[in-house]
Amino acid sequence: MRKVVLSTRAAKRLEELFEYLELEWSAKTKMEFVKKLDESIEQIQSFPNSCPQSTLEEGLHMLVVSKQTSIFYRFDKEYIKIVTVFDNRMNPNKLKGEIK
């Protein structure tokens, strides 16, 4: 099974998202999101090609974790690298600067 690694940007985004969910919503909401995220990561570990490729860049895949949040990742034989965690409510043009 491929090892999942987070880019610095993805780790920072997740940290900010967890903090926001707990402060603005509840610890329960945060834990529900973490469960969805874990299930999503398990899916791409088992079936990395199951998610569509992004039109932004070849080899970049997108997985919708929740209505508000998607992850963008790349993979090879050994690793799945989560490049960024994206708020789906943001301007999609902003994503272009985050995937490099």
N, C-alpha and C positions, 0 to 999 in steps of 0.2 A: 504494500500500500504506500502511496506517495506521502511524503512528509509535507505538511502545510506550514508555510512561512508567511509572515506579514512584513510588508514594506514598512518603513518608518512612518510614512504617511498613513497607511491603513491602521497601524497600531494606535497612532495619535487620534485618528477619527473614531475608532472604537472606544477608546478611553473617554473621549468627549461625549459620545453618544450614551455610554453607560451612565456617566455622571448626570447628564441631562434627564434620562429616563427616571433615574432614582429621585432626583431633586424635584422635577416638575410633575412627575406622575406618581410612581411608587416603586418600592423594591420588588413587588410582585410583577409589575409591568416590565421591569428590567429583566427579571428572571425568565419571563415568558419570551422576551426577545432573545436572550442568551440561548434558550432551548431551540428556538427557530434557527438561530445562527449555527448551533452545533449540528442540527439536522441537515442544514444546507451544506456545511463543510463535509459531513459524512457522505452526502450525495455526490459532491464533486470529487471526493477521494475515490469513490467506487466507480463513478462514471463521469470523468472530467469533460468528455465531449457532449454530455447531455444538455448543456446550456448553449444558447446561440452565441456565435461570434459577434462581437461588436463591429459596427461599421466604421468605427474610428480607427482601428488598427488591426491588421492581420494577426491572428493568434491570441487576441484578447477576448475573453469570454465574459458574459454578464449573467449573474444569477440574482433574481429578485428574492430577497429574504423576507421583506414585508412590503406593504403598500408604499411605505415611505423610504425604504432602504434597499439598495442593491450593492453587491460586491462585484468588482472586476478583477479577474485573475488570468494568469498564464500558467501553463504547465509543461513539464517535460517528463521523462521517464522516472525521475526521482522526486521531483518537487512540484507542489502547487504553490505559486506565489500570489497572494492576495495583494494586488497593486494598490487599490483604494476602496474605501467604503463611501458610497455616494448617496446623498439625500436626494431622492427622486423629485422633490419639489423645487430643487435648485435649477438654474438655467443650465441646460445640457452643454452649452458652449464652454462652461467653466471646467467641465470634465476633461477637455482636451489637454489642459495644462497639468492635469494630475496623473496622467497615465504614462508619462515618460520616465 
